[in-house]
């Protein structure tokens, strides 16, 4: 657990998400069979201090993305607490309270699927401003959209285009501009560079580091790419089958991994690095 001396903007305690995959009760009664429960997240504790980056790592299916959805209110937890700035959001309706939820935003893995292909970029970025009633004046709203586009490395004129007119990296910049439009304090980044080429990944990571420094952002960074994690994270939690198997400061996890599972992840990351160098 990250040291308590630095108060956590986000604190999660005993978080669980179980999925019941069993057939209906009557079918089980007549045909036999037992209940099947998948414990996607099974008792997670974490704390993220303001201005820092905590990374969740682990193989596909270990529960990382489920944690992201639970924190953002996209799924309801089976049990546990999700406290953002002291308020428990675990039992509140999705999007409520709006005053807190606008301070939490998310960057998704696929920069194209997360953008409405029928909307122009300016409308996409402005939508959160309208949703939360932050900037009702249309002229001021467009000026803010133009500012955000330039902040993430695009041109103000790009607001008049559609998502399909951009490359993958440019689309992710649009997603980032939308995410920071409400001036959030906390971003959930769910594999934000995994769909991008390696050279474009570096550009997006540099942008995210600049944003964190200039805007004072706090990140929950989810990735299976340990090279990316090492560049971004202050603290790492290693997950396996919904549970924490190891956690600690980034350099400690990379230099002295204790658990066999973590060591296997590190070995796989080295193999991928060799492959990239050869390719």
N, C-alpha and C positions, 0 to 999 in steps of 0.2 A: 504494500500500500504506500502511496506517495505520502511523504511526511505531513503530519497534521499542522506543522508550523505555518505552512502556506495554505490558507483556507481554500477549500474546494468550491469552484463555481458549480461543478456537477458532482454529485455523490450518489452512488448506487449501492444498495444494500440488499443482499439476499434475493437478487433478481432471478426469476424463473419464468420460463415459457415452455409449456408442455403441449404437444399436439396429440390429440386422440385420433388414431388412425383405424380404430376398430370398426367392424361392421355394426349396423344397428343391433340393439339388444335382442330383438325378437329373432333376427337371423342367427345370432350366436346361440340363442336358446334352442332353436330347432335344429341347427346344423352343427352345433359345437364350435369350439374355438374360444380363444381368450382375448381380452382387451389388449390393444397394442398402443403404447404411449411412447412417443418420441420426446426425449428431454433435450430440446434444442439449446436451451440455456438452463443451467441447473445450479443456482446458488452463486451468482456473480456479485462480487464486491469490487468497486473501484472508486477512486477519487481523482478528479482532474483540477489542479490549481489554476487560478486565473493566469492567462498568458502562456500556458505550457501546452505541450502536445503529448497525449497518451496514445499509444498505438496498440491495437489488437491484432495479433498475428496467429496464424494456424492454418492447417490445410482446409481445403474446400469442404463445407458442411460441418465445420466445428462450432458454428453458432455466431460468428462475427457479425454478419449482416442482420441477423435476427436481433442482436443487441442494438444495432443502429435503429432499426424499425421500432423497437420498444421505446427507446429514448425519445424518438421523434413523434411518438404517439400514433404511428402507422399500424401498430398492433398493440393489443392489451396484454399486460403481463399476467401470468398465472399467480404469481406472488412476488413480493418484494417492494422496495421503495426506489423511486427515481426523483431525487431532490435537485432542483435547479435553483440556485441562489436561495436555498432554504425552503422552497415550496415543493411538496411532494406532488408530482404530476401523474403518478402511476394509476390513480383511480379517477382522474378527470377525463371528460370527453376530449376527443381529438381536437386539437387547435385551441383548447381552453387552458388557462385564461389567455386571451389574445395578447395582453400586455407582456406576458412572459414568453409566449410562443414566438412572437416576432423577434425575440432576442436569440432564438435558436433556429438555424437554417441548415440545409443539407446539400452537399454536392454529390451527385449520383455517378455511378460507374460508367454508364453509356451516355455520352454527351449528346447523342442524337435522339435516343428514345426519351430522354427527359425534357426535350423541347417540343412544343406543339408545332408540327410542320406547316400548319395552316396560318400561323400568326407570324407577323413580321417581328424582327428582333426587338424593336422598341416596345412593342406591346408585351412581349414575353418578360422583359426586364421590369417593365412598369407594373405588371400584374400584382406583385406583393405590395407595392405602394398603395394600389387601389384597395386590395383586400383588407389591409389594416388601416385604411383611411389616413395615411400619413401625408399625402400630398395631393389634395383635391384639385388644385389648379393645373389644367392640362399643359399650359406653357411651362410652368415651373417643373412639372413632372418630366417633360421631354428634355429640359435642360439638365435635369439630374440623370436621366438615362444617358445622355451624351457624355456627361462627366464620367459615369461609371464605365462606359465603353472605352473611353480614352485611358482610364485608370488601369484597365486590364489589358491594355496594349492593342486595342482595336480603334477604328476611326468612328467619329460621331455619325458619319454618313452610313455606316454599316447598320444602323438601326432601321433603315428602310428596306433591308434585304430579308430573305427567308433563310431558315436554318440550312437548307440543302445547298445553299450557295457558299458554304464555308467548309474548311477542312476540319478534321476531328479535333485538332488542338484549338482552332478558333471557336468551335462549338463549345468546348469545355470552358473557354474564356467567357463566352456568353452565359453559360451556366453559373460561373463564379460571379459574374456581374449581377445576375439575378439574386444569387444567394446573399450578397452583401448589400443589396438595395435597401433593406430595412435597418441597416446599421446594427447587425447582430453582434453579440459578444462571443457566441459559441457556434462552431461549425462541426457537423458530422461529415466526414469525408470518407465515403464508402468506395474504396478502390478507384480514386479519382483519376489515376493515370494508367490503369491497366489496359484500357482500350486504345492507347496512343503509342506511336513509335517512340523508341528510346530517346531520340534527340528532342522530340516534342515533350516527352515526360520531363526532361530537365527544365524546359522553359516554364512549364506549369508549376513545377515544384519551386522554382525561383520566385515566381509570382506569388505563390502561397506563403513563402517565407517573408517576402516583402509586405504582404498584407498583414501577417501576424505582427510584424515589427511596427508598422505604421498605424494599424487599426487596433492593436492590442487584443487580437483574437485568441481564443482558446480552441484547440482542436482535439476531437476524437478522430484519429486517423486509422482507417482499417485497410490492411493490405496483406497480400501473400508475398509481395516482392520485398525481401529483406534488405536489399540495397537501398530501395526507396525509404523503407522504415528507418534505416540507420541515418539517412540524411535528414529526416524530419522529426523523429521522436525524441523526447526527453526521457520517457519512461515506457516500458513495454510490458504488456500482459500476453502471455502465450496461452492459447486456448486449445483444448482437445475435448471433443464430444461434449460441449456445453459447459465445461469446467475449466478453471484456471489450474495449469500445471506448473507454471513458473512466472515470476514477475520480478522486475527490478529496473534500475537505471539502464539506459540503452547500452552504454559501454560495458557495463557489468554483464548483461545478457550476451553480448557478442563475444566478449573476451573470455568469460568464465561461465558458460552455460552448465547448469548442474544436472538437469533432467535429460534422460536419454532422448526423449521426444524433441526437445529443443535442439539437442546436438544433431539430430537427424535433419531438422529444418535447416540448420546452418550448413550442413554438408550438401544438401540439395541446392541451397543458394549458391554455394561455391561452384557446383557443377554447371548451373545456369550461367554464371559469370564466364566460365571457361568457354561455354558454347557460344556466347555472344562475341567473345574475343576472336574465336575461330571463324565465326560467320562474317 
